[in-house]
Amino acid sequence: MVDQGDLSGRVSDAPSNNWVYRILPRTLWPYAQLARWDRPIGWELLMWPCFWSAAMAANAAMHLGTFSWGTLLFHLFLFFAGSVAMRGAGCTYNDLVDHKIDMAVARTRSRPLPSGRVSRKQAKIFIVIQALVGLLVLLCFNGFAIVVGLSSLIFVVIYPFAKRFTNWPQFFLGLAFSWGALMGWAGQFGSLSISPVLLYVGAITWTIGYDTIYAHQDREDDTAAGIGSTALLFGDKTHGWLSGLYSSALAFIFLAFLTAGVNWPGYLGLAIAAFLLFRQVTVLDINNVEQCLALFKSNNRVGVLIFAGLLLPLLIR
């Protein structure tokens, strides 16, 4: 068990100056840590495919003469709220599944469950509360989008167990984390087409890439625990794999934009994002834990750039 005096109720792999520790009462810290509110990068990366899809659908709607700022802004708000709620529920569920593994890993044994600051019963109740918030958000969409959203739970449930039976848990994370690429389009049109499917595939390969970088922090612990990851699978060939994954992501996103009729600013944003992605590959040192975390977090800027490129045509139309 972690010496709580050393960390003062915090966890070892999260910023100690986060708003959680400045604003929330100490009794709520363990729940904020379960939901990873002190590490916003997770819900940000979950949110970007949703935002991309909503903005891409808005570009298509603009060409059809049915675009509405009110609809887009409302959907963006829903995707923000849903991403925070469902990422929190997913992380809490993941911590319940990985309770014993987290106790054996140096980076995770200070989390609320392995450190004993939250019981399994309390964590389960917290999952239900967050899931209800996510359900309320989902019910604000049309019926087709609701069905699409509920379908994502298949991959959400499977992901925490994937590391136990495959070296590709990042692929299952991609299936779950990229689902928003379908949701934005479904929310706009009440149907799907080739464009959001292409965007979904692109987001999956992007997710595998950035989470491989993240997983390089835990190679030794994962080996000791007997669980798999693409970081272990790729090893010293990680740079080549990342080049292929990021190239595939960019190609599929490009095709998604092309089939959706996105205007030139979208491609400009994608080009700048491509520069950032390949810079990650160039500078990556898989043995530098701090750099791996920093490069992983830099994917938030990739998400911003792609979204900004899609938003600009709507602003200048």
C-alpha contacts under 8 A as a table, 3 or more apart, distances in Angstrom:
res1	aa1	res2	aa2	distance
1	M	103	M	7.61
1	M	109	R	7.18
1	M	110	S	7.59
1	M	114	P	7.03
1	M	115	S	5.36
1	M	116	G	7.72
2	V	109	R	6.68
2	V	110	S	5.48
2	V	115	S	5.68
3	D	6	D	5.71
3	D	7	L	7.21
4	Q	7	L	5.34
4	Q	8	S	5.53
4	Q	9	G	5.82
5	G	8	S	5.18
5	G	9	G	7.60
7	L	10	R	5.16
7	L	11	V	6.61
7	L	12	S	7.07
9	G	26	R	7.86
9	G	29	W	7.37
9	G	30	P	7.74
10	R	14	A	7.67
10	R	16	S	6.79
10	R	29	W	7.72
10	R	110	S	7.66
11	V	14	A	5.89
11	V	33	Q	7.61
11	V	108	T	7.78
11	V	110	S	5.16
11	V	111	R	5.60
11	V	112	P	7.97
12	S	107	R	6.40
12	S	108	T	7.37
12	S	110	S	6.20
12	S	111	R	7.94
13	D	107	R	6.30
13	D	108	T	7.52
14	A	38	D	6.50
14	A	39	R	6.25
15	P	18	N	5.73
15	P	38	D	7.03
15	P	39	R	7.51
16	S	21	Y	7.17
17	N	21	Y	6.61
17	N	22	R	7.30
18	N	21	Y	5.83
18	N	22	R	6.92
18	N	38	D	5.75
19	W	22	R	4.97
19	W	23	I	5.85
19	W	24	L	7.78
19	W	38	D	7.22
20	V	23	I	5.60
20	V	24	L	5.42
20	V	29	W	6.88
20	V	32	A	7.02
20	V	37	W	7.09
20	V	38	D	5.93
21	Y	24	L	6.07
21	Y	25	P	7.78
21	Y	26	R	7.47
21	Y	29	W	7.12
24	L	28	L	6.37
24	L	29	W	6.86
25	P	28	L	5.69
25	P	29	W	6.97
26	R	29	W	5.24
27	T	30	P	7.09
28	L	31	Y	5.46
28	L	32	A	6.35
29	W	32	A	5.06
29	W	33	Q	6.09
30	P	33	Q	4.99
30	P	34	L	6.16
30	P	111	R	7.91
30	P	112	P	5.39
30	P	117	R	6.60
30	P	118	V	6.63
31	Y	34	L	4.93
31	Y	35	A	6.25
31	Y	112	P	7.79
31	Y	118	V	7.88
31	Y	123	A	7.87
31	Y	126	F	7.58
32	A	35	A	5.15
32	A	36	R	5.89
32	A	37	W	5.21
32	A	38	D	6.73
33	Q	36	R	4.67
33	Q	37	W	6.19
33	Q	38	D	6.28
33	Q	111	R	7.20
33	Q	112	P	6.98
34	L	37	W	7.90
34	L	88	G	6.93
34	L	91	C	6.44
34	L	92	T	5.17
34	L	95	D	7.47
34	L	111	R	7.53
34	L	112	P	6.70
34	L	123	A	7.87
35	A	87	R	7.02
35	A	88	G	3.69
35	A	89	A	6.43
35	A	90	G	7.94
35	A	91	C	5.86
35	A	92	T	5.94
36	R	39	R	5.08
36	R	40	P	6.78
36	R	42	G	7.66
36	R	88	G	6.24
36	R	91	C	7.12
37	W	40	P	5.73
37	W	88	G	7.51
39	R	42	G	6.71
40	P	43	W	5.67
40	P	44	E	6.18
41	I	44	E	4.98
41	I	45	L	6.09
41	I	297	K	6.33
41	I	300	N	6.94
42	G	45	L	5.33
42	G	46	L	6.27
42	G	87	R	6.99
43	W	46	L	4.87
43	W	47	M	5.90
43	W	83	S	5.39
43	W	84	V	5.33
43	W	87	R	5.66
43	W	88	G	7.97
44	E	47	M	5.00
44	E	48	W	6.31
44	E	83	S	7.58
44	E	300	N	6.66
45	L	48	W	5.53
45	L	49	P	7.63
45	L	177	F	7.82
45	L	299	N	7.58
45	L	300	N	6.31
45	L	303	G	7.29
46	L	49	P	6.68
46	L	50	C	7.51
46	L	83	S	6.08
46	L	87	R	7.34
46	L	177	F	5.37
46	L	178	S	6.83
46	L	180	G	7.51
47	M	50	C	5.28
47	M	51	F	6.28
47	M	79	F	6.45
47	M	80	F	6.26
47	M	83	S	5.50
47	M	180	G	7.18
48	W	51	F	4.95
48	W	52	W	5.97
48	W	180	G	7.88
48	W	303	G	5.47
48	W	304	V	7.50
48	W	307	F	7.43
49	P	52	W	4.96
49	P	53	S	6.03
49	P	178	S	5.91
49	P	179	W	7.45
49	P	180	G	5.17
49	P	181	A	4.68
49	P	200	Y	7.76
49	P	203	A	6.66
49	P	303	G	7.83
50	C	53	S	5.23
50	C	54	A	6.16
50	C	76	L	7.95
50	C	79	F	6.35
50	C	178	S	7.89
50	C	179	W	7.64
50	C	180	G	3.99
50	C	181	A	5.17
50	C	182	L	7.52
50	C	183	M	6.33
50	C	184	G	5.43
51	F	54	A	5.12
51	F	55	A	6.03
51	F	76	L	6.35
51	F	79	F	7.24
51	F	180	G	7.76
51	F	181	A	7.89
51	F	184	G	6.87
51	F	307	F	6.60
52	W	55	A	5.24
52	W	56	M	5.89
52	W	181	A	6.79
52	W	184	G	7.52
52	W	306	I	7.11
52	W	307	F	5.40
52	W	310	L	7.21
53	S	56	M	5.02
53	S	57	A	5.97
53	S	180	G	7.04
53	S	181	A	4.91
53	S	182	L	6.64
53	S	183	M	6.98
53	S	184	G	4.45
53	S	185	W	5.56
53	S	196	P	6.61
53	S	199	L	7.49
54	A	57	A	5.13
54	A	58	A	6.13
54	A	72	L	6.83
54	A	75	H	7.27
54	A	76	L	7.31
54	A	183	M	7.66
54	A	184	G	3.93
54	A	185	W	5.75
54	A	187	G	7.63
54	A	188	Q	7.10
55	A	58	A	4.85
55	A	59	N	6.27
55	A	72	L	7.35
55	A	184	G	7.62
55	A	307	F	7.12
55	A	310	L	5.79
55	A	311	L	6.17
56	M	59	N	5.07
56	M	60	A	6.47
56	M	185	W	7.55
56	M	257	F	7.09
56	M	260	A	6.91
56	M	262	V	6.83
56	M	310	L	6.24
57	A	60	A	5.04
57	A	61	A	6.08
57	A	184	G	6.85
57	A	185	W	5.18
57	A	188	Q	6.40
57	A	189	F	7.84
57	A	260	A	7.40
58	A	61	A	4.86
58	A	62	M	6.01
58	A	67	F	5.88
58	A	68	S	7.79
58	A	72	L	6.95
58	A	188	Q	7.47
58	A	314	L	7.76
59	N	62	M	5.07
59	N	63	H	6.69
59	N	67	F	7.68
59	N	260	A	7.42
59	N	261	G	7.06
59	N	262	V	5.83
59	N	263	N	7.79
59	N	310	L	7.34
59	N	313	P	7.41
59	N	314	L	6.82
60	A	63	H	5.36
60	A	64	L	6.57
60	A	260	A	5.62
60	A	261	G	6.05
60	A	262	V	6.98
61	A	64	L	4.93
61	A	65	G	6.07
61	A	66	T	5.07
61	A	67	F	4.77
62	M	65	G	5.01
62	M	66	T	5.91
62	M	67	F	4.65
62	M	314	L	7.67
63	H	66	T	7.74
63	H	261	G	7.80
64	L	67	F	7.57
68	S	71	T	5.33
68	S	72	L	6.40
69	W	72	L	5.09
69	W	73	L	5.97
70	G	73	L	5.36
70	G	74	F	6.05
71	T	74	F	5.22
71	T	75	H	6.12
71	T	188	Q	7.94
72	L	75	H	5.16
72	L	76	L	6.12
73	L	76	L	5.05
73	L	77	F	6.22
74	F	77	F	5.19
74	F	78	L	6.29
75	H	78	L	5.00
75	H	79	F	6.11
75	H	184	G	7.64
75	H	187	G	7.58
76	L	79	F	5.06
76	L	80	F	6.16
77	F	80	F	5.11
77	F	81	A	6.25
78	L	81	A	5.19
78	L	82	G	5.85
78	L	137	V	5.95
78	L	138	L	7.90
78	L	140	C	8.00
79	F	82	G	4.98
79	F	83	S	5.82
80	F	83	S	5.22
80	F	84	V	6.40
81	A	84	V	5.38
81	A	85	A	6.24
81	A	134	G	7.69
81	A	137	V	7.25
82	G	85	A	5.12
82	G	86	M	5.82
82	G	133	V	7.52
82	G	134	G	5.17
82	G	137	V	5.99
82	G	138	L	7.53
83	S	86	M	5.35
83	S	87	R	5.67
84	V	87	R	5.40
84	V	88	G	6.07
85	A	88	G	5.20
85	A	89	A	6.23
85	A	130	Q	5.32
85	A	131	A	6.85
85	A	133	V	6.36
85	A	134	G	5.59
86	M	89	A	4.90
86	M	90	G	5.87
86	M	130	Q	6.68
86	M	131	A	6.38
86	M	134	G	5.84
87	R	90	G	4.98
87	R	91	C	6.03
88	G	91	C	5.19
88	G	92	T	6.16
88	G	127	I	7.86
88	G	130	Q	6.89
89	A	92	T	5.16
89	A	93	Y	6.13
89	A	126	F	7.62
89	A	127	I	4.93
89	A	128	V	7.73
89	A	130	Q	5.49
89	A	131	A	6.09
90	G	93	Y	5.07
90	G	94	N	6.00
90	G	127	I	7.88
90	G	156	V	7.00
91	C	94	N	4.88
91	C	95	D	6.09
92	T	95	D	5.10
92	T	96	L	6.35
92	T	123	A	6.61
92	T	124	K	7.91
92	T	126	F	7.80
92	T	127	I	6.31
93	Y	96	L	5.12
93	Y	97	V	6.34
93	Y	124	K	7.69
93	Y	127	I	6.82
94	N	97	V	5.13
94	N	98	D	6.02
94	N	160	P	5.45
95	D	98	D	4.98
95	D	99	H	5.57
95	D	102	D	7.68
95	D	113	L	7.18
96	L	99	H	5.19
96	L	113	L	7.52
96	L	120	R	6.88
96	L	123	A	7.49
97	V	160	P	6.62
97	V	161	F	7.60
98	D	101	I	5.11
98	D	102	D	5.83
98	D	160	P	7.46
99	H	102	D	5.34
99	H	103	M	6.54
99	H	113	L	6.54
99	H	114	P	6.03
100	K	103	M	5.21
100	K	104	A	6.82
100	K	114	P	7.27
101	I	104	A	5.30
101	I	105	V	6.56
101	I	225	A	6.89
102	D	105	V	5.18
102	D	106	A	7.88
102	D	108	T	5.09
102	D	109	R	5.17
102	D	111	R	7.85
102	D	114	P	6.39
103	M	106	A	7.70
103	M	108	T	6.88
103	M	109	R	4.54
103	M	114	P	5.21
103	M	115	S	7.78
104	A	109	R	6.65
104	A	221	D	7.85
104	A	225	A	7.44
105	V	108	T	5.53
105	V	109	R	5.88
105	V	221	D	5.68
105	V	222	D	7.97
106	A	109	R	5.69
106	A	110	S	7.95
106	A	221	D	7.59
107	R	110	S	7.31
107	R	218	D	7.97
108	T	111	R	5.61
108	T	114	P	7.98
109	R	114	P	5.47
109	R	115	S	6.28
110	S	114	P	6.59
110	S	115	S	5.34
111	R	114	P	5.89
111	R	115	S	5.88
112	P	115	S	5.28
112	P	116	G	5.98
112	P	117	R	4.96
112	P	118	V	5.42
113	L	116	G	5.16
113	L	117	R	6.23
113	L	118	V	5.30
113	L	119	S	6.36
113	L	120	R	7.06
114	P	117	R	7.94
115	S	118	V	7.92
116	G	119	S	6.56
118	V	122	Q	6.29
118	V	123	A	6.71
119	S	122	Q	5.20
119	S	123	A	6.29
120	R	123	A	5.03
120	R	124	K	6.20
121	K	124	K	5.14
121	K	125	I	6.35
122	Q	125	I	5.19
122	Q	126	F	6.23
123	A	126	F	5.01
123	A	127	I	6.27
124	K	127	I	5.06
124	K	128	V	6.50
125	I	128	V	5.20
125	I	129	I	6.45
126	F	129	I	5.14
126	F	130	Q	6.30
127	I	130	Q	5.27
127	I	131	A	5.98
128	V	131	A	5.05
128	V	132	L	6.11
129	I	132	L	5.25
129	I	133	V	6.54
130	Q	133	V	5.14
130	Q	134	G	6.33
131	A	134	G	4.92
131	A	135	L	6.11
132	L	135	L	4.91
132	L	136	L	6.18
133	V	136	L	5.16
133	V	137	V	6.38
134	G	137	V	5.13
134	G	138	L	6.21
135	L	138	L	4.97
135	L	139	L	6.14
136	L	139	L	5.25
136	L	140	C	6.86
137	V	140	C	5.53
137	V	141	F	7.73
138	L	141	F	5.79
138	L	145	A	7.92
138	L	146	I	5.90
138	L	149	G	7.10
139	L	142	N	7.53
139	L	146	I	6.42
141	F	145	A	6.03
141	F	146	I	6.25
141	F	187	G	5.97
142	N	145	A	5.44
142	N	146	I	6.31
142	N	187	G	6.34
142	N	190	G	6.50
143	G	146	I	5.05
143	G	147	V	6.45
143	G	190	G	7.54
144	F	147	V	5.26
144	F	148	V	6.30
144	F	186	A	6.80
144	F	187	G	7.85
144	F	190	G	5.44
144	F	191	S	6.67
145	A	148	V	4.93
145	A	149	G	5.98
145	A	183	M	6.22
145	A	186	A	5.08
145	A	187	G	5.42
145	A	190	G	6.32
145	A	191	S	7.74
146	I	149	G	5.07
146	I	150	L	6.18
147	V	150	L	5.19
147	V	151	S	6.23
148	V	151	S	5.20
148	V	152	S	6.96
148	V	182	L	7.77
148	V	183	M	6.93
148	V	186	A	7.71
149	G	152	S	5.56
149	G	153	L	7.73
149	G	179	W	7.81
149	G	183	M	6.74
150	L	153	L	5.77
151	S	154	I	6.12
152	S	155	F	5.74
152	S	156	V	6.45
152	S	176	A	6.21
152	S	179	W	6.53
153	L	156	V	4.75
153	L	157	V	6.01
153	L	176	A	7.76
154	I	157	V	5.51
154	I	158	I	6.46
155	F	158	I	5.00
155	F	159	Y	5.91
155	F	172	F	6.64
155	F	173	L	7.74
155	F	175	L	6.39
155	F	176	A	5.18
156	V	159	Y	5.59
156	V	160	P	7.76
156	V	173	L	7.90
156	V	176	A	5.55
157	V	160	P	6.91
158	I	161	F	5.70
158	I	162	A	6.35
158	I	172	F	7.48
159	Y	162	A	5.12
159	Y	163	K	7.80
159	Y	169	P	6.68
159	Y	172	F	5.42
159	Y	173	L	5.89
159	Y	176	A	7.64
160	P	163	K	6.94
161	F	164	R	5.57
161	F	165	F	7.32
162	A	165	F	5.58
162	A	166	T	5.87
162	A	168	W	7.37
162	A	169	P	4.95
162	A	172	F	6.96
163	K	166	T	5.53
163	K	167	N	6.39
163	K	168	W	7.13
163	K	169	P	5.08
163	K	227	I	5.33
163	K	228	G	4.86
163	K	229	S	6.45
164	R	226	G	7.81
164	R	227	I	5.34
164	R	228	G	6.53
165	F	227	I	7.83
165	F	228	G	7.49
166	T	169	P	6.36
166	T	228	G	5.91
166	T	229	S	7.58
167	N	227	I	7.73
167	N	228	G	4.22
167	N	229	S	4.59
167	N	230	T	5.70
167	N	232	L	7.60
167	N	233	L	6.28
168	W	171	F	5.40
168	W	172	F	7.15
168	W	228	G	7.02
168	W	229	S	5.65
168	W	230	T	5.53
169	P	172	F	5.19
169	P	173	L	6.26
169	P	228	G	7.17
169	P	229	S	5.94
169	P	230	T	7.32
170	Q	173	L	4.85
170	Q	174	G	6.09
170	Q	207	T	7.23
170	Q	208	I	5.01
170	Q	211	D	6.31
170	Q	212	T	6.96
170	Q	229	S	6.93
170	Q	230	T	6.70
171	F	174	G	4.97
171	F	175	L	6.37
171	F	204	I	7.06
171	F	205	T	7.83
171	F	207	T	7.81
171	F	208	I	5.75
172	F	175	L	5.01
172	F	176	A	6.44
173	L	176	A	5.24
173	L	177	F	5.75
173	L	207	T	7.39
173	L	208	I	7.55
174	G	177	F	5.08
174	G	178	S	5.55
174	G	203	A	7.18
174	G	204	I	4.34
174	G	205	T	7.07
174	G	206	W	7.94
174	G	207	T	5.19
174	G	208	I	6.07
175	L	178	S	5.75
175	L	179	W	6.51
175	L	204	I	6.07
176	A	179	W	5.64
177	F	180	G	7.31
177	F	204	I	7.69
177	F	207	T	7.58
178	S	181	A	5.79
178	S	200	Y	5.95
178	S	203	A	5.47
178	S	204	I	5.74
178	S	207	T	7.58
179	W	182	L	5.68
179	W	183	M	6.66
179	W	200	Y	6.69
180	G	183	M	4.65
180	G	184	G	6.31
180	G	200	Y	7.84
181	A	184	G	6.20
181	A	185	W	7.39
181	A	196	P	5.87
181	A	197	V	7.54
181	A	199	L	5.90
181	A	200	Y	4.98
181	A	203	A	7.32
182	L	185	W	5.73
182	L	186	A	6.20
182	L	192	L	7.23
182	L	196	P	5.22
182	L	197	V	6.61
182	L	199	L	7.79
182	L	200	Y	6.43
183	M	186	A	4.98
183	M	187	G	5.89
184	G	187	G	5.14
184	G	188	Q	6.39
185	W	188	Q	5.18
185	W	189	F	6.10
185	W	190	G	7.56
185	W	191	S	7.30
185	W	192	L	6.56
185	W	196	P	6.37
186	A	189	F	5.38
186	A	190	G	4.72
186	A	191	S	5.03
186	A	192	L	5.79
187	G	190	G	5.76
189	F	192	L	7.53
192	L	195	S	7.98
192	L	196	P	6.73
192	L	197	V	7.69
193	S	196	P	6.17
193	S	197	V	6.74
194	I	197	V	5.15
194	I	198	L	6.10
194	I	256	A	7.40
194	I	259	T	7.45
195	S	198	L	5.26
195	S	199	L	6.25
195	S	255	L	7.50
195	S	256	A	4.42
195	S	257	F	7.02
195	S	259	T	5.74
195	S	260	A	5.75
196	P	199	L	4.83
196	P	200	Y	5.97
196	P	256	A	6.59
197	V	200	Y	4.97
197	V	201	V	6.37
197	V	256	A	7.77
198	L	201	V	5.21
198	L	202	G	6.24
198	L	252	F	5.44
198	L	253	I	6.44
198	L	255	L	6.79
198	L	256	A	5.15
199	L	202	G	5.03
199	L	203	A	6.09
199	L	252	F	6.20
199	L	253	I	5.06
199	L	256	A	5.39
200	Y	203	A	5.09
200	Y	204	I	6.20
201	V	204	I	5.09
201	V	205	T	6.49
201	V	249	A	7.27
201	V	252	F	6.61
202	G	205	T	5.40
202	G	206	W	6.25
202	G	248	S	6.66
202	G	249	A	3.96
202	G	250	L	6.58
202	G	251	A	7.33
202	G	252	F	4.79
202	G	253	I	5.33
203	A	206	W	4.98
203	A	207	T	6.07
203	A	249	A	6.30
203	A	253	I	7.70
204	I	207	T	5.08
204	I	208	I	6.28
204	I	249	A	7.54
205	T	208	I	5.11
205	T	209	G	6.27
205	T	245	L	5.40
205	T	246	Y	6.71
205	T	248	S	6.70
205	T	249	A	5.27
206	W	209	G	5.14
206	W	210	Y	6.37
206	W	245	L	6.53
206	W	246	Y	5.81
206	W	249	A	5.38
207	T	210	Y	5.36
207	T	211	D	5.91
208	I	211	D	5.36
208	I	212	T	5.97
208	I	245	L	7.38
209	G	212	T	5.26
209	G	213	I	6.70
209	G	242	L	5.57
209	G	245	L	5.95
209	G	246	Y	6.59
210	Y	213	I	5.23
210	Y	214	Y	6.46
210	Y	296	F	5.55
210	Y	299	N	7.14
211	D	214	Y	4.76
211	D	215	A	5.98
211	D	296	F	7.06
212	T	215	A	4.98
212	T	216	H	6.49
212	T	229	S	7.52
212	T	230	T	5.71
212	T	231	A	5.22
213	I	216	H	5.46
213	I	217	Q	7.75
213	I	231	A	7.08
213	I	286	I	7.40
213	I	292	C	5.68
213	I	293	L	7.56
213	I	295	L	7.44
213	I	296	F	6.12
214	Y	217	Q	5.99
214	Y	292	C	5.92
214	Y	293	L	5.91
214	Y	296	F	5.75
215	A	218	D	5.53
215	A	219	R	6.74
215	A	229	S	6.89
215	A	230	T	7.53
215	A	231	A	5.64
216	H	219	R	5.38
216	H	231	A	5.32
216	H	232	L	7.62
216	H	286	I	6.05
216	H	287	N	7.44
216	H	289	V	7.26
216	H	292	C	6.93
217	Q	287	N	7.91
217	Q	288	N	7.90
217	Q	289	V	5.09
217	Q	292	C	6.74
217	Q	293	L	7.51
218	D	221	D	5.30
218	D	222	D	5.82
219	R	222	D	5.19
219	R	223	T	6.12
219	R	231	A	6.87
219	R	232	L	6.23
220	E	223	T	5.18
220	E	224	A	6.27
221	D	224	A	5.08
221	D	225	A	6.10
222	D	225	A	5.03
222	D	226	G	6.00
222	D	227	I	5.31
222	D	228	G	6.73
222	D	229	S	7.81
223	T	226	G	5.09
223	T	227	I	6.35
223	T	228	G	7.56
223	T	232	L	7.95
224	A	227	I	7.97
228	G	232	L	6.81
228	G	233	L	7.68
229	S	232	L	5.39
229	S	233	L	6.30
230	T	233	L	4.67
230	T	234	F	5.70
230	T	235	G	7.99
231	A	234	F	5.39
231	A	235	G	5.74
231	A	238	T	7.11
232	L	235	G	5.22
234	F	237	K	5.23
234	F	238	T	4.97
234	F	241	W	7.06
235	G	238	T	5.64
236	D	239	H	7.51
237	K	240	G	5.57
237	K	241	W	6.44
238	T	241	W	5.06
238	T	242	L	5.98
239	H	242	L	5.14
239	H	243	S	6.20
239	H	281	V	5.75
239	H	282	T	7.73
239	H	284	L	7.74
240	G	243	S	5.13
240	G	244	G	6.40
241	W	244	G	5.15
241	W	245	L	6.10
242	L	245	L	4.97
242	L	246	Y	5.87
242	L	281	V	6.53
243	S	246	Y	5.39
243	S	247	S	5.93
243	S	278	F	7.07
243	S	281	V	6.71
244	G	247	S	5.11
244	G	248	S	6.08
245	L	248	S	5.15
245	L	249	A	6.15
246	Y	249	A	4.92
246	Y	250	L	6.18
246	Y	277	L	6.85
246	Y	278	F	7.62
247	S	250	L	5.25
247	S	251	A	6.14
248	S	251	A	5.05
248	S	252	F	6.14
249	A	252	F	5.37
249	A	253	I	6.13
250	L	253	I	5.15
250	L	254	F	5.95
250	L	270	L	7.46
250	L	274	A	7.00
251	A	254	F	5.07
251	A	255	L	6.27
252	F	255	L	5.09
252	F	256	A	6.13
253	I	256	A	4.91
253	I	257	F	6.24
254	F	257	F	5.17
254	F	258	L	6.18
254	F	267	Y	7.29
254	F	270	L	7.70
255	L	258	L	4.91
255	L	259	T	6.13
256	A	259	T	5.38
256	A	260	A	6.14
257	F	260	A	5.10
257	F	261	G	6.15
257	F	262	V	5.12
257	F	266	G	7.50
257	F	267	Y	7.84
258	L	261	G	5.34
258	L	262	V	6.19
259	T	262	V	7.85
262	V	266	G	6.26
262	V	310	L	7.25
263	N	266	G	5.93
263	N	267	Y	7.43
263	N	310	L	7.94
263	N	313	P	6.36
264	W	267	Y	5.30
264	W	268	L	6.41
264	W	313	P	7.92
265	P	268	L	4.91
265	P	269	G	6.23
265	P	309	G	4.93
265	P	310	L	6.68
265	P	312	L	6.33
265	P	313	P	6.39
266	G	269	G	5.26
266	G	270	L	6.28
266	G	306	I	6.85
266	G	307	F	7.97
266	G	308	A	7.65
266	G	309	G	3.96
266	G	310	L	4.62
266	G	311	L	7.80
266	G	312	L	7.57
266	G	313	P	7.63
267	Y	270	L	4.88
267	Y	271	A	6.06
267	Y	309	G	6.86
268	L	271	A	5.05
268	L	272	I	6.38
268	L	309	G	6.42
269	G	272	I	5.30
269	G	273	A	6.17
269	G	305	L	5.21
269	G	306	I	4.95
269	G	307	F	7.61
269	G	308	A	6.65
269	G	309	G	4.35
269	G	310	L	7.61
270	L	273	A	5.00
270	L	274	A	6.10
270	L	305	L	6.98
270	L	306	I	5.28
270	L	309	G	7.06
271	A	274	A	4.98
271	A	275	F	6.54
272	I	275	F	5.17
272	I	276	L	6.67
272	I	305	L	7.14
273	A	276	L	5.16
273	A	277	L	6.27
273	A	301	R	7.77
273	A	302	V	4.97
273	A	303	G	7.86
273	A	305	L	5.99
273	A	306	I	6.57
274	A	277	L	5.04
274	A	278	F	6.24
274	A	302	V	7.97
275	F	278	F	5.41
275	F	279	R	6.08
276	L	279	R	5.02
276	L	280	Q	6.41
276	L	302	V	6.87
277	L	280	Q	5.22
277	L	281	V	6.80
277	L	299	N	7.71
277	L	302	V	7.41
278	F	281	V	4.98
278	F	282	T	6.21
279	R	282	T	4.97
279	R	283	V	6.18
280	Q	283	V	5.56
280	Q	284	L	5.75
280	Q	295	L	6.25
281	V	284	L	5.42
284	L	291	Q	7.34
284	L	292	C	7.07
284	L	295	L	7.68
285	D	288	N	5.46
285	D	291	Q	7.12
285	D	292	C	7.25
286	I	289	V	7.28
286	I	292	C	6.67
288	N	291	Q	5.39
288	N	292	C	6.22
289	V	292	C	5.14
289	V	293	L	6.42
290	E	293	L	5.31
290	E	294	A	6.31
291	Q	294	A	4.97
291	Q	295	L	6.03
292	C	295	L	5.25
292	C	296	F	6.06
293	L	296	F	5.07
293	L	297	K	6.24
294	A	297	K	5.16
294	A	298	S	6.23
295	L	298	S	4.96
295	L	299	N	7.06
296	F	299	N	5.85
297	K	300	N	5.97
298	S	301	R	5.60
298	S	302	V	7.11
299	N	302	V	4.84
299	N	303	G	6.41
300	N	303	G	5.11
300	N	304	V	6.33
301	R	304	V	4.95
301	R	305	L	6.15
302	V	305	L	5.28
302	V	306	I	6.35
303	G	306	I	5.42
303	G	307	F	6.19
304	V	307	F	5.21
304	V	308	A	5.97
305	L	308	A	5.04
305	L	309	G	6.18
306	I	309	G	5.21
306	I	310	L	6.50
307	F	310	L	5.15
307	F	311	L	6.12
308	A	311	L	4.98
308	A	312	L	6.08
309	G	312	L	5.50
309	G	313	P	7.53
310	L	313	P	6.40
310	L	314	L	7.57
311	L	314	L	5.43
311	L	315	L	6.57
312	L	315	L	5.06
312	L	316	I	6.31
313	P	316	I	5.28
313	P	317	R	5.74
314	L	317	R	5.40
